[in-house]
Amino acid sequence: MDEGQISAAAAAFQQGEEDALEALVDSLTRPLIAIAYRYTRDWEWARDLTQETWIQVHRQIDRYDTARPFRPWLYAIHRNGCLSHLRRAWVRHESTPGDEVVRELQGSTTASNPEADLERAEFHRRLVRALDALGERQREIFARVDLEGGDQKEVAQEMEMKFTTLRTTLHFARKRVAELLLDEERSP
Amino acid sequence: MRNGIDCHGFRERLDEYRTGTLSPASRAEMERHADSCPVCAMTLRVQDHLAIPDPDLAADLPEEHVRSMWPRVRDEIARRESRRARRHRSGARASVWIPTLAAAAVLLLAGNLYLLGELSDFRERAHRLAERERGLVEQVEAHERRLAELEASVGDIDPRARTAALAATTSWERMLGRIDRIRVGELTALLAALPPGTTLLRAEDLARLEEPRLTWPPRGWAGAAATLDLADGLQADELLRWIQTLPLDPERNIPTNRILERIRSLSVQG
């Protein structure tokens, strides 16, 4: 489906056509799982977070402005869901993506370098936690550009801000994330 | 500046580094800078960590997760709607007697709450007036102390320059002291309104700035030293010209208390 067809399906779903939701799920699940994987580095969690995003779309479809493209609205719900879900898991000291990956790697006979993989998983968990300390705008821009691999000019357009402003904000966000990670490494 | 490029130059090249479009010489320059700058080294580490090639991601994505998504979503929606319906049915039975009890409780409380509200409003207003009066007295006392410090520190200079410096410094400090944050656009207007040649920081104060703690400007005063003529200290019009070259959003808020604290601490030490 192209962007026009996607937005038309979303509008149809808003009008009550349940079949349109199935078409959206079939068309957009793959990129959503890929985005969630960038946050979690775990395919199971990525699937679960994507499922939750579709549930939220079902609940909030009345808030979608049919005059605007559907994909950015969908991705905003997905991004917020990825970040807030991971935050809650840490607060409750439940399993985190890092822990699950650790268990998987400890039992794996195919991991080529399990120690390096464990270190990467742990670093990723610390990185996503550092995002929590950023301001809302810095966090969104860092997530969309660096975590999700978005194009800076497109992100600036979607967020309705000047490209130079986005670049400046991204620079400060990157610097702040690095400082937070360094502080964590230095603290006893 | 460390090893050819500084932190600002490092961050400017970071996107090209990520996409692999930097020349080998520039890449080596960035890596040399990272060897001596922990923050930039960590920034590089984050970017290397995040660089998952999209083709690899697509190849590893389990197809079963994609195929099974619609049935999972459909079933979960049905389950939640069923749960909501059950909750609604049990809520309907209570919906007859709960409002009746609630209305009775509200009527009983309403009379007492009205009287309590009137009394607390009066006390609240009196408290706010007293607070405001105390705040104004403290402000006046602080400005009087500041004037006395400035008087003592100024020494033998031209009386007209002294008056301009005292008036300008006190007025812009007073303005910044009244508010917690100021927009970049407002600060530049404030600087533009100061008399030409107004000194914000003396040359000897600048020399003592090693690790600035200001949150703004981002590079601190030490970074400004590379581009400003600071032989006679930091002048307001010099700072204004420098601010106007930065890609700062005029609507961006910056905290003023740290600017004031830093300037006052340096002035008192002087």
Boltz contact constraints between the chains, C-beta under 6 A:
constraints:
  - contact:
      token1: [A, 22]
      token2: [B, 70]
      max_distance: 6.0
  - contact:
      token1: [A, 25]
      token2: [B, 69]
      max_distance: 6.0
  - contact:
      token1: [A, 25]
      token2: [B, 70]
      max_distance: 6.0
  - contact:
      token1: [A, 25]
      token2: [B, 73]
      max_distance: 6.0
  - contact:
      token1: [A, 29]
      token2: [B, 66]
      max_distance: 6.0
  - contact:
      token1: [A, 29]
      token2: [B, 69]
      max_distance: 6.0
  - contact:
      token1: [A, 30]
      token2: [B, 66]
      max_distance: 6.0
  - contact:
      token1: [A, 33]
      token2: [B, 65]
      max_distance: 6.0
  - contact:
      token1: [A, 34]
      token2: [B, 57]
      max_distance: 6.0
  - contact:
      token1: [A, 43]
      token2: [B, 62]
      max_distance: 6.0
  - contact:
      token1: [A, 47]
      token2: [B, 65]
      max_distance: 6.0
  - contact:
      token1: [A, 51]
      token2: [B, 72]
      max_distance: 6.0
  - contact:
      token1: [A, 51]
      token2: [B, 73]
      max_distance: 6.0
  - contact:
      token1: [A, 54]
      token2: [B, 73]
      max_distance: 6.0
  - contact:
      token1: [A, 55]
      token2: [B, 76]
      max_distance: 6.0
  - contact:
      token1: [A, 58]
      token2: [B, 77]
      max_distance: 6.0
  - contact:
      token1: [A, 123]
      token2: [B, 49]
      max_distance: 6.0
  - contact:
      token1: [A, 146]
      token2: [B, 50]
      max_distance: 6.0
  - contact:
      token1: [A, 164]
      token2: [B, 247]
      max_distance: 6.0
  - contact:
      token1: [A, 165]
      token2: [B, 249]
      max_distance: 6.0
  - contact:
      token1: [A, 168]
      token2: [B, 247]
      max_distance: 6.0
  - contact:
      token1: [A, 171]
      token2: [B, 11]
      max_distance: 6.0
  - contact:
      token1: [A, 174]
      token2: [B, 43]
      max_distance: 6.0
  - contact:
      token1: [A, 178]
      token2: [B, 39]
      max_distance: 6.0
  - contact:
      token1: [A, 178]
      token2: [B, 42]
      max_distance: 6.0
  - contact:
      token1: [A, 178]
      token2: [B, 43]
      max_distance: 6.0
  - contact:
      token1: [A, 179]
      token2: [B, 39]
      max_distance: 6.0
  - contact:
      token1: [A, 181]
      token2: [B, 42]
      max_distance: 6.0
  - contact:
      token1: [A, 182]
      token2: [B, 38]
      max_distance: 6.0
  - contact:
      token1: [A, 182]
      token2: [B, 42]
      max_distance: 6.0
